[in-house]
Amino acid sequence: MITYMSGEKSAYKYRPEIDGLRAIAVCAIIIFHFSKTTLPGGFLGVDIFFVISGYVITATLISRSTLGLKEFMLEFYSRRIKRIMPALTFCVAVSGVLISFFSPIANDSLKAGITALFGFSNLYFLKKDVDYFGNTPELNIFTQTWSLGVEEQFYLIYPFLFWILFKSNSKTVAKRYNATSLFFSLIICSLVSFIVLSFYFPIPSFYLVFTRFWELGLGCLVAMNESKLKKKLESNRVMSALSRPLLILPLIILLLFLPVDYSVLGRVFIVFATAVLITCIDKDSQIYPLLSNKVAVYLGIISFSLYLWHWTVLVISNWTVGVSMATIPAQILIVFAASAFSYHCLERPMRKMNWGNSLSTTIVYGVSSAVAVSIFFISIYLVGGLYLGDKEVSLTKKCQSSLESPHWIGGDSHASIYSLLLSDIYSGDCVFLSEIEATGNSFLFSRTTVPQVNRGALSKPAVEVTLKNPSSMIELIKKHKPKVLFIAVYWNGYFLENSKFFESASWFIYGYKGVDGASLDRVRALALYLDNIRQLSEAVKDTTEIIVLLPEPDFNWTSKGVVNGECNQQWFMTIKYPPPLEEICKKHLSPATMTKQEFLTRSEELNTTIKKVLGGIENVRFFDITDIVCINDLCSTHHQNLRYYMDDDHLSSVGLEKLRPSLLQILSSAAR
C-alpha cells in the first residue's frame, strides 16, 4: 500500500482551478516574451508552472496502487511520455524546419532541439552560457524548452525518491514524519543554493535542476501533506488571514509586475504564494469562479502547447516581420491556432490512445520519436541547411580529428576560430585540443571565473588564470608526434595590464596562480607561462614544429559577435535587422579603428617578452597578423566594407580568408 501523507483519498480528483492558475502562468509568460515592458515579471509564470507540476505529479503518484518499483516507474514514465512527447516532437520538428528556412544560424537551434527532445536543453544553454534575460535567446527557437529540461531531470529522480520515502507498507506516524522531514531538508538546501548562486553564478542558478528542486519540491510537499497544511493554516488566526485565496491571488498578479532586477525575490515569493494558494483554495473561495471559468480552464488545458508554440511564433517573427503592436494580434492568433491544433489533434488523442501491449513499449515509442526527429535534424545539417536567404560565405567546420592527426591546434576561443581555417586547409585532418587535462581550457593554463567584483561603474566577471605543468602535454606530443602544433591564445585578454583593457572587454583579470597554486603577479605569471612553452618546444623539437600566434589587434568595439550574415536583410524580412540584434547590428556597421602605432605600443611588452623567450628556439615560428589587419597604418574591424572581425577580438570568416595565404606559407615552411 502507498503511505498517504495526510489522509488523501486514493484517487486524484481533478481541480479545474489548477488549470485556471496554469492559464495565468502561461498568459504571463506570453505577454512577457512579446512585450517585456508590459509585464516585466511575466517570466515568473514558469515558477508557477513548476509548483503546479510538482503538486499534480505527486497527487497522481499518490493515487497509484501498484506495488513493485519496476511497475511503479514504468507506469510513471509511460504516462509522462504520452503526456509530453506527441506535442513536443511535433513542435520541435516543425519549428526546426521553419528556423532552418529563416535563420542563418539555424544549426544552433537544431542542436538545442535535439537536446530538448531528450530532456537536457537546460544544460545545453548552460554550457553555451546563455543569459535568459539577454537578447540572443530570442534567436534560438528552442530556448523555452530549458524549463522542460529542468522538469524531466527532476522526474528522473523524484519518482524513485517518492517510492523509497513514501511508498511503504508501514503507515507509522514516525516513518511518515521522517520521510517528510528529509524531503523538506532537500527543499531547504535547494532554496539556499538557489539564493546564494543567484548572486555569484546567476546563469547556473537559473538552469540547474538542483537550484530549481525547491520549486517543484514545494508543490510535491503540498500534495503529500495537503490536508494537514490546510488545517495548520486555518488554526492560526494570523496565518489564516494571510493565506486567504482572495489575498494570495492578487499578490501573485502583483509579483508578475516586478522588474527583472528583483527576480530572485520575486521567484521566492511567487513560489510560496502559489503553494499556499493551491493548499487553501476550494469551491467556497471567492476567487474559485474566476479560476474555474470555462475560458481560464481551457487556456490551462492547452497551456503546454501554448508554451511551446508562442516561442516558435516569436522567434520566426524575429527573423522575418519583427514584433510590434501592428503584428502582435496576428501573431497571438497564430499561437492559439497552432496550440489548439496541437492539443486537439495530437496531445489529447495520443494521450488516450493505446501505444502498445506494455508500458515499456510506450517508452520505446517515445524515445524512438525523439531519435527520429534528431536524425532528421542531423540530415538538415549534413545537406548544408535549408536557409532561404543569401548565404554569406563562411567557414563552419572546426578541427575534429583524433590525436593521431599530424596537425594540432591548442588555445582558447581564438584557437577555436583559427581551427575553422586549419580544418579547411587540412580537409578536416586536424585536432583542436579543447579543454583536455593536459592543456586546461586554454593552452597550458586554465581560466576560471570568480564571484563578480565591481570595477568602477562596471560589474564584470573577474577571471583568475592558473598555469599548468607542461609535462603532461609534453608526454602527449611525444606519444603522438604531431608535425605541427599551432598555439593561439588571447594574449591581450590574459596577460595585458588591466589598466589597458578596453571598456568593451568581457572580463578583467583578478589574479594569477602558478602550477603549485601560489599567487603570482602578472609579470611573473607571463614569464613562467612562456617558460613552460619553451620547455615544451625544446622537449619536442625533433618531432614537432611550434607556431605561436602573436598578440592580435583587438578593439574597443563590442564583445557580442555576429556571424554568418545575421545582420543582413533578406528578401523575406520586412525589418532591417532581427529585433534582438538591432543594437549590435548597428554597432557592427560602425567600424572600430586604431592606428597601427597605437596597437604596437599597447602590445609592445607582450610582443617583446614572447620573442625574447621563444625566439631562439629552432622549432618555434611566430605568426603575426598585424600587417594583414592593419592596412595603410590603420587597424580596423572593417576594410573596404568587409567585416574582418565578428567582435572586438575574434576574426570573422572574411578575416580568416585574408590570412589564408600567410598561414599557408608558414605552415608549408613548418612542414619542411
C-alpha positions as CSV (number, residue, x, y, z in Angstrom):
1,M,0.0,0.0,0.0
2,I,1.1,3.6,-0.6
3,T,1.6,5.6,2.5
4,Y,-0.5,8.7,2.3
5,M,0.9,11.7,4.0
6,S,-2.2,13.4,5.1
7,G,-5.1,11.0,4.6
8,E,-5.9,11.9,1.0
9,K,-8.2,9.7,-1.0
10,S,-6.7,7.1,-3.2
11,A,-7.7,8.8,-6.5
12,Y,-6.5,12.2,-7.6
13,K,-9.6,14.4,-8.1
14,Y,-9.4,16.9,-10.9
15,R,-9.2,20.5,-9.8
16,P,-10.3,23.0,-12.5
17,E,-8.9,25.9,-10.6
18,I,-5.4,24.5,-11.0
19,D,-5.9,24.8,-14.8
20,G,-7.1,28.4,-14.2
21,L,-3.8,29.0,-12.4
22,R,-2.0,27.5,-15.3
23,A,-3.8,29.9,-17.6
24,I,-2.5,32.9,-15.5
25,A,1.1,31.4,-15.7
26,V,1.1,30.8,-19.5
27,C,-0.5,34.2,-20.3
28,A,2.1,35.9,-18.1
29,I,4.9,34.2,-19.9
30,I,3.5,35.0,-23.4
31,I,2.9,38.7,-22.5
32,F,6.5,38.9,-21.1
33,H,8.1,37.4,-24.2
34,F,6.1,39.6,-26.6
35,S,6.4,42.8,-24.6
36,K,8.8,42.8,-21.6
37,T,7.8,46.3,-20.6
38,T,4.1,45.4,-20.3
39,L,4.7,42.6,-17.8
40,P,8.3,42.7,-16.6
41,G,7.9,39.8,-14.2
42,G,5.9,37.6,-16.5
43,F,8.8,35.1,-16.7
44,L,7.8,34.1,-13.1
45,G,5.0,32.2,-14.8
46,V,7.5,29.4,-15.3
47,D,7.9,29.2,-11.5
48,I,4.2,28.9,-11.0
49,F,4.3,26.0,-13.5
50,F,7.0,24.3,-11.5
51,V,4.9,24.3,-8.3
52,I,1.8,23.1,-10.1
53,S,3.8,20.4,-11.8
54,G,5.2,19.1,-8.6
55,Y,1.7,19.2,-7.0
56,V,-0.1,17.4,-9.8
57,I,2.5,14.8,-10.4
58,T,2.7,13.9,-6.7
59,A,-1.1,13.8,-6.3
60,T,-1.2,11.4,-9.3
61,L,1.6,9.3,-7.8
62,I,-0.3,9.0,-4.5
63,S,-3.3,7.7,-6.4
64,R,-1.3,4.8,-8.0
65,S,-1.8,1.4,-6.3
66,T,0.9,-0.7,-8.0
67,L,3.3,-2.3,-5.5
68,G,6.5,-3.1,-7.3
69,L,9.2,-0.5,-8.0
70,K,9.5,-1.6,-11.6
71,E,5.8,-1.3,-12.4
72,F,5.6,2.0,-10.5
73,M,8.5,3.5,-12.5
74,L,7.3,2.1,-15.9
75,E,3.8,3.4,-15.3
76,F,5.1,6.9,-14.4
77,Y,7.4,7.2,-17.4
78,S,5.0,5.8,-19.9
79,R,2.3,8.3,-18.7
80,R,4.9,11.1,-18.8
81,I,5.9,10.2,-22.4
82,K,2.3,10.1,-23.5
83,R,1.8,13.5,-21.9
84,I,4.8,15.2,-23.3
85,M,6.3,13.6,-26.4
86,P,3.5,14.0,-29.0
87,A,3.2,17.8,-28.6
88,L,6.9,18.2,-28.1
89,T,8.2,16.2,-31.0
90,F,5.6,17.8,-33.4
91,C,6.5,21.3,-32.3
92,V,10.3,20.6,-32.3
93,A,10.1,19.0,-35.8
94,V,8.0,21.8,-37.4
95,S,10.0,24.6,-35.6
96,G,13.3,23.0,-36.7
97,V,12.2,23.2,-40.3
98,L,10.9,26.8,-40.0
99,I,14.0,28.1,-38.3
100,S,16.2,26.4,-41.0
101,F,14.3,28.4,-43.6
102,F,14.7,31.8,-42.0
103,S,17.8,31.8,-39.7
104,P,21.4,31.9,-40.9
105,I,22.4,30.4,-37.6
106,A,19.8,27.6,-37.6
107,N,22.4,25.0,-36.6
108,D,22.4,26.4,-33.0
109,S,18.6,25.8,-32.8
110,L,18.8,22.3,-34.3
111,K,21.4,21.3,-31.6
112,A,19.2,22.8,-28.9
113,G,16.2,21.0,-30.4
114,I,17.9,17.6,-30.2
115,T,18.8,18.2,-26.5
116,A,15.2,19.3,-25.9
117,L,13.9,16.0,-27.1
118,F,16.0,14.1,-24.6
119,G,15.3,16.5,-21.7
120,F,18.6,18.3,-21.2
121,S,18.3,21.5,-23.2
122,N,18.8,23.5,-20.0
123,L,22.3,22.0,-19.7
124,Y,22.9,22.9,-23.4
125,F,22.1,26.5,-22.7
126,L,24.1,26.5,-19.5
127,K,27.2,25.2,-21.5
128,K,26.6,28.0,-24.0
129,D,26.4,30.5,-21.2
130,V,23.1,31.8,-22.5
131,D,21.7,34.6,-20.4
132,Y,17.9,34.0,-20.5
133,F,17.3,37.7,-19.9
134,G,19.5,38.8,-22.7
135,N,18.6,39.3,-26.4
136,T,20.2,36.4,-28.1
137,P,17.9,33.7,-26.6
138,E,15.1,35.1,-28.7
139,L,17.0,33.9,-31.8
140,N,17.0,30.2,-30.8
141,I,13.7,28.6,-31.5
142,F,14.0,26.1,-28.6
143,T,15.1,28.4,-25.7
144,Q,11.8,27.9,-24.0
145,T,12.5,24.2,-23.6
146,W,15.0,24.8,-20.8
147,S,12.2,24.5,-18.3
148,L,11.2,21.2,-19.7
149,G,14.8,20.0,-19.2
150,V,14.6,21.0,-15.6
151,E,11.3,19.2,-15.1
152,E,12.4,16.0,-16.9
153,Q,15.6,15.8,-14.9
154,F,13.7,16.3,-11.7
155,Y,11.3,13.5,-12.7
156,L,14.2,11.2,-13.4
157,I,15.0,11.3,-9.7
158,Y,11.7,12.2,-8.0
159,P,9.6,9.0,-8.7
160,F,12.3,6.8,-7.3
161,L,12.7,9.1,-4.3
162,F,9.0,9.2,-3.7
163,W,8.7,5.4,-3.9
164,I,11.6,4.9,-1.4
165,L,10.4,7.6,1.0
166,F,6.7,7.4,0.9
167,K,5.5,4.2,-0.7
168,S,5.9,1.7,2.2
169,N,3.8,-1.0,3.7
170,S,4.3,0.8,7.0
171,K,1.9,3.6,7.9
172,T,3.6,4.6,11.2
173,V,3.5,8.3,12.0
174,A,7.2,8.2,12.8
175,K,8.1,7.0,9.3
176,R,5.9,9.5,7.6
177,Y,7.3,12.3,9.7
178,N,10.9,11.2,8.9
179,A,10.3,11.0,5.2
180,T,8.6,14.4,5.1
181,S,11.4,15.9,7.2
182,L,14.1,14.5,4.8
183,F,12.3,15.8,1.8
184,F,11.8,19.2,3.4
185,S,15.5,19.3,4.1
186,L,16.3,18.8,0.4
187,I,14.0,21.6,-0.4
188,I,15.7,24.0,2.1
189,C,19.1,23.0,0.7
190,S,18.0,23.7,-2.8
191,L,16.5,27.0,-1.9
192,V,19.6,28.2,-0.1
193,S,21.7,27.1,-3.1
194,F,19.5,29.0,-5.4
195,I,19.7,32.2,-3.5
196,V,23.5,32.0,-3.0
197,L,24.3,31.1,-6.6
198,S,21.9,33.7,-8.0
199,F,24.2,36.4,-6.7
200,Y,27.5,34.8,-7.7
201,F,26.7,32.5,-10.6
202,P,23.3,33.6,-11.9
203,I,23.3,31.5,-15.1
204,P,24.0,28.1,-13.4
205,S,21.5,29.1,-10.7
206,F,18.9,29.7,-13.4
207,Y,19.4,26.4,-15.4
208,L,20.4,23.7,-12.9
209,V,17.8,21.3,-11.7
210,F,19.2,21.3,-8.1
211,T,18.6,25.1,-7.8
212,R,15.1,24.5,-9.1
213,F,14.4,21.4,-7.0
214,W,12.8,23.5,-4.2
215,E,10.1,24.9,-6.6
216,L,9.0,21.6,-7.8
217,G,9.6,20.0,-4.4
218,L,7.4,22.5,-2.7
219,G,4.5,21.5,-4.9
220,C,5.2,17.9,-4.2
221,L,5.3,18.6,-0.4
222,V,1.9,20.4,-0.6
223,A,0.4,17.3,-2.3
224,M,1.8,15.0,0.3
225,N,0.5,17.0,3.2
226,E,-2.4,19.0,1.8
227,S,-5.0,18.3,4.5
228,K,-2.5,18.8,7.3
229,L,-1.1,22.1,5.9
230,K,-4.6,23.5,5.4
231,K,-5.6,22.7,9.0
232,K,-2.5,24.3,10.3
233,L,-3.1,27.5,8.3
234,E,-6.7,27.6,9.4
235,S,-5.9,27.0,13.1
236,N,-3.7,30.1,13.3
237,R,-5.7,33.4,13.1
238,V,-2.8,35.4,11.5
239,M,-1.9,32.7,9.1
240,S,-5.5,32.1,8.2
241,A,-5.9,35.8,7.4
242,L,-2.7,36.0,5.3
243,S,-3.4,32.8,3.4
244,R,-6.8,33.7,2.1
245,P,-7.0,33.0,-1.6
246,L,-8.6,36.4,-2.1
247,L,-5.3,37.9,-0.8
248,I,-2.9,35.5,-2.4
249,L,-4.1,35.6,-6.0
250,P,-3.7,39.5,-6.2
251,L,-0.2,39.1,-4.6
252,I,0.7,36.6,-7.4
253,I,-0.6,39.0,-10.0
254,L,1.3,41.9,-8.4
255,L,4.6,39.9,-8.4
256,L,4.3,39.5,-12.1
257,F,5.0,43.2,-12.5
258,L,8.3,43.1,-10.6
259,P,11.3,44.2,-12.7
260,V,13.9,41.6,-13.7
261,D,16.3,43.1,-11.2
262,Y,14.1,41.6,-8.4
263,S,13.8,38.2,-10.0
264,V,15.3,36.3,-7.0
265,L,13.0,37.9,-4.5
266,G,10.0,37.6,-6.9
267,R,10.7,33.9,-7.5
268,V,10.8,33.1,-3.8
269,F,7.6,35.0,-3.1
270,I,5.6,33.7,-6.1
271,V,6.6,30.0,-5.4
272,F,5.5,30.1,-1.8
273,A,2.4,32.1,-2.7
274,T,1.4,29.6,-5.4
275,A,1.9,26.7,-2.9
276,V,-0.3,28.5,-0.3
277,L,-3.0,29.2,-3.0
278,I,-3.1,25.6,-4.1
279,T,-3.4,24.5,-0.5
280,C,-6.1,26.9,0.6
281,I,-8.4,27.4,-2.4
282,D,-11.6,25.4,-2.6
283,K,-15.1,25.7,-4.1
284,D,-16.1,28.1,-1.3
285,S,-13.3,30.5,-2.1
286,Q,-14.4,33.9,-3.6
287,I,-11.8,33.5,-6.4
288,Y,-12.8,30.0,-7.3
289,P,-15.3,31.0,-10.0
290,L,-12.6,33.2,-11.6
291,L,-10.1,30.4,-11.9
292,S,-12.6,27.7,-12.8
293,N,-14.5,29.5,-15.5
294,K,-14.5,27.8,-18.9
295,V,-12.1,30.2,-20.7
296,A,-9.5,30.0,-17.9
297,V,-9.8,26.2,-17.7
298,Y,-9.4,25.8,-21.4
299,L,-6.3,28.0,-21.5
300,G,-4.9,25.9,-18.7
301,I,-5.7,22.7,-20.5
302,I,-3.8,23.8,-23.6
303,S,-1.1,25.7,-21.7
304,F,1.6,23.2,-22.6
305,S,1.0,23.7,-26.3
306,L,0.7,27.5,-25.8
307,Y,4.1,27.5,-24.0
308,L,5.7,25.6,-26.9
309,W,4.2,27.4,-29.8
310,H,4.3,31.0,-28.6
311,W,8.1,30.9,-28.7
312,T,8.1,29.4,-32.2
313,V,6.0,32.2,-33.5
314,L,8.0,34.8,-31.6
315,V,11.4,33.6,-32.9
316,I,10.2,33.2,-36.5
317,S,8.8,36.7,-36.3
318,N,12.2,38.0,-35.1
319,W,13.8,36.6,-38.3
320,T,11.0,37.9,-40.6
321,V,8.5,40.6,-39.7
322,G,9.5,41.6,-36.3
323,V,7.3,42.1,-33.2
324,S,5.3,45.3,-32.9
325,M,1.8,46.5,-31.9
326,A,0.8,46.0,-35.6
327,T,2.0,42.4,-35.8
328,I,1.1,41.1,-32.2
329,P,-2.6,40.5,-32.8
330,A,-1.9,38.2,-35.8
331,Q,1.0,36.5,-34.0
332,I,-1.2,35.7,-31.0
333,L,-3.9,34.4,-33.2
334,I,-1.3,32.0,-34.9
335,V,-0.1,30.9,-31.4
336,F,-3.6,30.0,-30.3
337,A,-4.4,28.3,-33.6
338,A,-1.3,26.2,-33.6
339,S,-1.8,25.3,-29.9
340,A,-5.4,24.3,-30.4
341,F,-4.4,22.1,-33.3
342,S,-1.6,20.5,-31.4
343,Y,-3.8,19.8,-28.4
344,H,-7.0,18.6,-30.1
345,C,-5.3,16.7,-33.0
346,L,-2.2,15.3,-31.2
347,E,-1.8,15.8,-27.5
348,R,-5.3,14.7,-26.3
349,P,-5.8,11.8,-28.9
350,M,-2.3,10.4,-28.3
351,R,-2.7,10.5,-24.6
352,K,-5.9,8.4,-24.8
353,M,-4.5,6.1,-27.4
354,N,-3.2,2.6,-26.6
355,W,0.5,2.8,-27.7
356,G,1.2,-0.9,-27.2
357,N,0.7,-4.0,-25.1
358,S,3.1,-3.0,-22.4
359,L,4.3,0.1,-20.6
360,S,7.8,-0.4,-21.9
361,T,6.5,-0.3,-25.5
362,T,5.2,3.2,-24.8
363,I,8.6,4.3,-23.6
364,V,10.3,2.8,-26.6
365,Y,7.9,4.7,-29.0
366,G,8.6,7.9,-27.2
367,V,12.3,7.6,-27.3
368,S,12.1,6.4,-31.0
369,S,10.2,9.6,-31.9
370,A,13.0,11.7,-30.3
371,V,15.6,9.7,-32.2
372,A,13.8,10.1,-35.5
373,V,13.5,13.9,-35.2
374,S,17.1,14.1,-34.1
375,I,18.2,12.1,-37.2
376,F,16.1,14.4,-39.3
377,F,17.8,17.5,-37.8
378,I,21.3,15.9,-38.4
379,S,20.3,15.3,-42.1
380,I,19.4,19.0,-42.4
381,Y,22.8,19.9,-41.1
382,L,24.6,17.4,-43.4
383,V,23.0,18.8,-46.5
384,G,24.1,22.3,-45.7
385,G,20.8,23.6,-44.2
386,L,17.6,24.9,-45.8
387,Y,18.2,28.6,-45.5
388,L,16.2,30.6,-48.0
389,G,18.3,33.8,-47.7
390,D,21.5,34.8,-49.3
391,K,24.3,32.8,-47.6
392,E,27.4,34.6,-46.5
393,V,30.4,32.6,-47.4
394,S,31.8,31.3,-44.2
395,L,34.0,28.6,-42.7
396,T,31.8,26.4,-40.5
397,K,33.7,23.1,-39.6
398,K,36.3,23.1,-36.9
399,C,39.1,20.6,-36.5
400,Q,37.5,17.4,-35.2
401,S,40.1,14.7,-36.0
402,S,41.7,12.4,-33.3
403,L,45.1,12.9,-31.6
404,E,46.6,10.8,-34.4
405,S,46.3,13.7,-36.7
406,P,49.6,15.4,-37.6
407,H,48.1,18.9,-37.2
408,W,47.2,20.2,-33.7
409,I,45.9,23.5,-32.5
410,G,45.7,24.5,-28.9
411,G,44.4,27.5,-27.0
412,D,41.1,29.3,-26.2
413,S,38.3,30.7,-28.2
414,H,40.9,32.2,-30.6
415,A,42.2,28.7,-31.3
416,S,38.6,27.6,-31.9
417,I,38.3,30.4,-34.6
418,Y,41.6,29.5,-36.3
419,S,40.6,25.8,-36.3
420,L,38.0,26.7,-38.8
421,L,40.7,27.8,-41.3
422,L,43.0,25.0,-40.4
423,S,40.2,22.5,-40.9
424,D,39.6,23.9,-44.3
425,I,43.2,23.8,-45.2
426,Y,43.8,20.3,-44.0
427,S,40.3,18.9,-45.1
428,G,39.4,18.2,-41.5
429,D,42.6,16.3,-40.7
430,C,43.5,18.4,-37.6
431,V,42.6,18.3,-33.9
432,F,41.6,21.2,-31.6
433,L,42.9,20.5,-28.1
434,S,39.8,21.7,-26.3
435,E,39.7,21.5,-22.5
436,I,41.7,18.3,-22.1
437,E,43.6,17.8,-18.8
438,A,47.0,18.4,-20.4
439,T,46.1,21.8,-21.7
440,G,43.4,23.3,-19.4
441,N,40.7,25.3,-21.1
442,S,43.4,27.3,-22.9
443,F,46.9,26.2,-23.7
444,L,48.9,25.3,-20.6
445,F,46.6,27.4,-18.4
446,S,43.0,27.5,-17.2
447,R,40.8,30.4,-16.7
448,T,38.1,30.4,-14.0
449,T,35.5,33.0,-13.1
450,V,35.5,34.2,-9.5
451,P,32.5,35.9,-8.0
452,Q,31.8,39.2,-9.7
453,V,33.8,42.1,-8.4
454,N,32.7,45.7,-9.0
455,R,35.1,47.5,-11.4
456,G,34.3,51.2,-11.1
457,A,30.9,51.8,-12.7
458,L,31.0,48.4,-14.4
459,S,30.5,45.0,-12.9
460,K,32.3,42.4,-15.0
461,P,33.3,38.8,-14.4
462,A,36.7,38.6,-12.7
463,V,39.0,35.9,-14.2
464,E,41.7,34.0,-12.5
465,V,44.5,32.4,-14.5
466,T,46.1,29.2,-13.3
467,L,49.2,27.9,-15.0
468,K,49.5,24.1,-15.8
469,N,52.6,22.0,-15.7
470,P,53.7,21.3,-19.2
471,S,54.9,17.7,-18.5
472,S,51.6,16.1,-19.4
473,M,51.4,17.9,-22.7
474,I,55.0,17.1,-23.5
475,E,54.3,13.4,-22.9
476,L,51.2,13.6,-25.1
477,I,53.1,15.2,-28.0
478,K,56.0,12.6,-27.7
479,K,53.4,9.8,-27.8
480,H,51.5,11.0,-30.9
481,K,54.3,13.0,-32.7
482,P,52.2,15.7,-34.5
483,K,54.1,17.6,-37.2
484,V,52.6,21.0,-36.3
485,L,51.3,22.5,-33.1
486,F,49.6,25.9,-33.6
487,I,49.2,27.8,-30.3
488,A,46.6,30.6,-30.4
489,V,45.7,32.3,-27.1
490,Y,44.2,35.7,-26.4
491,W,47.4,37.3,-25.1
492,N,45.9,40.7,-24.6
493,G,43.0,39.3,-22.7
494,Y,45.1,37.3,-20.2
495,F,48.5,39.0,-19.9
496,L,47.9,42.7,-20.6
497,E,47.7,45.1,-17.7
498,N,44.1,45.6,-16.5
499,S,44.6,49.3,-17.0
500,K,45.0,48.7,-20.7
501,F,41.8,46.7,-21.1
502,F,39.1,48.3,-23.3
503,E,35.7,49.3,-21.9
504,S,34.1,46.6,-24.1
505,A,36.3,43.8,-22.6
506,S,34.3,40.8,-21.4
507,W,36.2,40.4,-18.2
508,F,39.2,41.7,-16.1
509,I,42.0,39.7,-14.6
510,Y,41.6,39.1,-10.9
511,G,44.8,37.3,-10.3
512,Y,47.3,34.5,-11.3
513,K,48.3,31.2,-9.8
514,G,51.3,29.0,-10.5
515,V,51.3,25.3,-11.1
516,D,51.7,24.9,-7.3
517,G,48.7,27.1,-6.6
518,A,50.8,30.0,-5.3
519,S,49.7,33.6,-6.2
520,L,51.7,35.4,-8.8
521,D,51.8,38.9,-10.2
522,R,51.2,39.5,-13.9
523,V,54.8,39.9,-15.0
524,R,55.9,36.7,-13.1
525,A,52.9,34.7,-14.5
526,L,53.8,35.7,-18.1
527,A,57.4,34.8,-17.6
528,L,56.5,31.4,-16.1
529,Y,53.9,30.7,-18.8
530,L,56.4,31.4,-21.6
531,D,59.0,29.3,-19.9
532,N,56.5,26.4,-19.9
533,I,56.0,26.8,-23.6
534,R,59.8,27.0,-24.0
535,Q,60.2,23.7,-22.1
536,L,57.6,22.1,-24.3
537,S,59.1,23.4,-27.5
538,E,62.6,22.2,-26.7
539,A,61.4,18.8,-25.5
540,V,59.6,18.0,-28.8
541,K,62.0,19.8,-31.2
542,D,62.8,16.6,-33.1
543,T,59.2,15.8,-34.0
544,T,57.0,18.9,-33.8
545,E,57.1,22.4,-35.2
546,I,55.5,25.0,-32.9
547,I,53.7,28.0,-34.4
548,V,52.9,30.8,-31.9
549,L,50.2,33.3,-32.8
550,L,51.5,36.7,-31.6
551,P,49.1,39.3,-30.0
552,E,46.4,40.2,-32.4
553,P,44.9,43.7,-32.8
554,D,41.7,44.0,-30.7
555,F,39.3,46.9,-30.4
556,N,37.1,48.8,-28.1
557,W,34.1,47.8,-30.0
558,T,31.7,45.0,-28.9
559,S,32.1,41.8,-27.1
560,K,29.0,40.4,-28.7
561,G,29.8,38.9,-32.1
562,V,27.5,38.3,-35.1
563,V,28.4,35.7,-37.7
564,N,27.1,34.2,-40.9
565,G,25.1,37.2,-42.1
566,E,22.9,37.7,-39.0
567,C,22.8,41.4,-39.7
568,N,22.0,41.1,-43.5
569,Q,18.5,42.0,-44.6
570,Q,16.9,39.2,-46.6
571,W,14.1,39.1,-49.1
572,F,11.7,37.6,-46.6
573,M,12.4,40.3,-44.0
574,T,10.2,43.4,-43.6
575,I,12.6,44.6,-40.9
576,K,16.2,45.7,-41.3
577,Y,17.5,43.5,-38.5
578,P,16.2,40.9,-36.2
579,P,14.9,42.9,-33.2
580,P,17.2,41.2,-30.6
581,L,20.2,42.1,-32.8
582,E,19.2,45.6,-33.7
583,E,21.6,47.3,-31.3
584,I,24.5,45.1,-32.0
585,C,23.9,45.1,-35.8
586,K,24.0,48.9,-35.8
587,K,27.3,48.7,-33.9
588,H,28.7,46.2,-36.4
589,L,28.1,48.7,-39.2
590,S,30.3,51.2,-37.5
591,P,34.0,50.1,-37.7
592,A,36.3,50.3,-34.7
593,T,39.7,51.6,-35.6
594,M,43.1,52.4,-34.1
595,T,46.4,53.4,-35.7
596,K,49.0,50.6,-36.2
597,Q,51.3,52.5,-33.9
598,E,48.7,52.6,-31.1
599,F,48.3,48.8,-31.3
600,L,52.1,48.2,-31.4
601,T,52.6,50.5,-28.3
602,R,49.7,48.7,-26.5
603,S,51.2,45.2,-27.1
604,E,54.9,46.1,-27.1
605,E,55.6,44.5,-23.7
606,L,53.9,41.2,-24.7
607,N,55.5,41.0,-28.1
608,T,59.0,41.8,-26.8
609,T,58.7,39.3,-24.0
610,I,57.3,36.5,-26.2
611,K,60.0,36.9,-28.8
612,K,62.8,37.2,-26.2
613,V,61.8,33.9,-24.5
614,L,60.8,31.8,-27.5
615,G,62.7,33.5,-30.4
616,G,65.8,31.5,-30.2
617,I,64.2,28.0,-30.3
618,E,64.8,26.3,-33.6
619,N,61.3,24.7,-34.0
620,V,59.3,27.8,-33.0
621,R,57.8,30.1,-35.5
622,F,55.7,33.2,-35.0
623,F,52.5,34.1,-36.9
624,D,51.8,37.9,-36.9
625,I,48.6,39.1,-38.4
626,T,49.2,42.8,-37.7
627,D,50.1,43.8,-41.3
628,I,47.1,41.9,-42.7
629,V,44.6,43.6,-40.3
630,C,46.3,47.0,-40.3
631,I,46.3,48.4,-43.8
632,N,47.9,51.7,-44.6
633,D,48.8,52.1,-40.9
634,L,45.2,51.8,-39.9
635,C,44.0,48.8,-37.9
636,S,40.2,48.3,-38.3
637,T,37.5,45.8,-37.8
638,H,36.3,46.6,-41.4
639,H,38.2,47.1,-44.7
640,Q,36.5,48.0,-48.0
641,N,33.1,47.3,-46.4
642,L,34.2,43.8,-45.5
643,R,33.9,42.9,-41.8
644,Y,37.3,41.3,-40.7
645,Y,36.1,40.9,-37.1
646,M,33.0,39.3,-35.6
647,D,33.5,41.0,-32.2
648,D,36.2,43.1,-30.5
649,D,38.9,40.4,-30.7
650,H,37.8,37.4,-32.8
651,L,38.2,37.3,-36.6
652,S,35.3,36.7,-38.9
653,S,35.3,34.2,-41.8
654,V,36.3,37.1,-44.1
655,G,39.2,38.0,-41.8
656,L,40.3,34.3,-41.7
657,E,40.3,34.2,-45.5
658,K,42.5,37.2,-45.7
659,L,45.0,35.3,-43.5
660,R,45.0,32.2,-45.6
661,P,48.0,32.9,-47.9
662,S,50.2,33.9,-45.0
663,L,49.1,31.0,-42.9
664,L,49.7,28.6,-45.7
665,Q,53.2,29.9,-46.2
666,I,54.2,29.5,-42.6
667,L,52.5,26.0,-42.4
668,S,54.4,24.9,-45.5
669,S,57.7,26.1,-44.1
670,A,57.0,24.3,-40.8
671,A,56.3,21.1,-42.7
672,R,59.6,21.0,-44.4
